[in-house]
Amino acid sequence: MSTQHLPGQPHFAYRGDELFAEELGLAELARAHGTPLFVYSKAAMLSALRAYQRGFAGRDAQICYAMKANSSLGVLQVFAQAGCGFDIVSGGELERVLAAGGDARKVIFSGVGKTRSEMQRALAAGIGCFNVESEAELEVLSQVAQDMHLQAPVSIRVNPNVDPKTHPYISTGLKGNKFGIAHERTLATYQRAANLPGLTVVGIDCHIGSQITQEAPYLDAMDRVLDLVESIEAAGIPIKHLDFGGGLGIDYNGDTPPAADTLWAHLLEKLDARGFGTRKLMIEPGRSLVGNAGVCLTEVLYLKPGEQKNFCIVDAAMNDLPRPAMYQAFHQIVPVSGPAPDQPALEWEVVGPVCESGDWIGHDRMLQVQAGNLLAVMSAGAYCMSMASNYNTRGRAAEVLVDGAKAHLIRERETPVDQMRGEKLA
Ligand SMILES: *Cc1c(COP(=O)(O)O)cnc(C)c1O
């Protein structure tokens, strides 16, 4: 039987005309657990992680998985067991890290709107670093820490004003974004932080965007951050760790981002050349660790050929896969089993059941399908389940983690009772 790998997704492959995740056929998983169903490959996550680990071999580096990409406990557990830290953006994410067995000391807390109670909980848990995003936040964090007779370890997120050349909704390091401290304000902000009694300055960080497919924006941002470190240290404030954020892209549709190890070989050359090669390094990758480790299986409910468009209505929708509706994002859509006999290949609008015209999963896809067929929406490991909603009172999908020939159900399908928990009639 021939094995045919899908581009960019070595852990998903056709054996004959059946699509497999590692050693398991996806059609059988769909039969066992129903659809829509997210299926993740543990080997794919670990091999994505290993590319970064190879890149940092011999360095003092901490990889903090940016868990907003996929915050399911079973996924967090994979990274916690592999020794990763976590980049969190809310108190809820901290509770998930702790529930999955993650180490609080390896947690960094990002985000522009941390509340006092989130700060208190994170200080009590003993997280590694707060990535502070404004001068106002510095003052509040210092106060909260002082009230608890603690010192908050802080890094300031700087906005290097570098264009990551990605979708405007996922670029974060340009002037005019809500994120980070402007380049020109950085030194003054560090001086303020160093003088606040509840804070200890430990690092600097930047994160310029997401789904970045070029090296140049990273190299530019690194230069700008290192210039800042030089001026901050010249002012007598030592910077222990350098955090270069996340944002590396994945192959959705012939995209060609640099491999993590190649990217870091080049970034480390620059760090070495500028004399920073022995500093503690941190990174916050999200999408590049999980995006191509997951697929969403969905069943074709109805075919509705039309005058202008042919609609292929499937049982997954924008509440499960929000990226097309939110960012006009592209996901490959492929058959789980061989083509239906006698079905002509036609161009289909692949859409879900949600009552919105924006509920589409793929435009103009050439597919040979009939009702009852299973399709796999590829590259669905990042920013899908973690952004899933209950819109239209649709329960969120189940999730399975495949490890070799074993399948672990890591999330049960959400029921209407689950959805109504906590609601009351007046
Ligand atoms: C979202 C985010 C990341 C991860 O971005 P990816 O594109 O998923 O790698 C890292 N750091 C911060 C601060 C973020 O907000």
The ligand as a Tripos MOL2 file, in Angstrom:
@<TRIPOS>MOLECULE
LIG
   15    15     1     0     0
SMALL
NO_CHARGES

@<TRIPOS>ATOM
      1 C1         -0.1930   35.0360   20.5540 C.3       1 LIG1
      2 C2          1.1110   35.3490   21.1820 C.ar      1 LIG1
      3 C3          2.2100   34.5060   20.9610 C.ar      1 LIG1
      4 C4          2.1670   33.3240   20.0290 C.3       1 LIG1
      5 O1          2.0020   33.6830   18.7010 O.3       1 LIG1
      6 P1          2.0490   32.5380   17.5640 P.3       1 LIG1
      7 O2          1.8700   33.2910   16.3040 O.co2     1 LIG1
      8 O3          0.9390   31.6020   17.8370 O.co2     1 LIG1
      9 O4          3.3890   31.8880   17.6640 O.co2     1 LIG1
     10 C5          3.3800   34.7900   21.6230 C.ar      1 LIG1
     11 N1          3.4750   35.8540   22.4610 N.ar      1 LIG1
     12 C6          2.4480   36.6890   22.6860 C.ar      1 LIG1
     13 C7          2.6150   37.8280   23.6080 C.3       1 LIG1
     14 C8          1.2360   36.4670   22.0480 C.ar      1 LIG1
     15 O5          0.2180   37.2990   22.2670 O.3       1 LIG1
@<TRIPOS>BOND
     1     1     2 1
     2     2     3 ar
     3     2    14 ar
     4     3     4 1
     5     3    10 ar
     6     4     5 1
     7     5     6 1
     8     6     7 2
     9     6     8 1
    10     6     9 1
    11    10    11 ar
    12    11    12 ar
    13    12    13 1
    14    12    14 ar
    15    14    15 1
@<TRIPOS>SUBSTRUCTURE
     1 LIG1         1 GROUP 0 **** ****
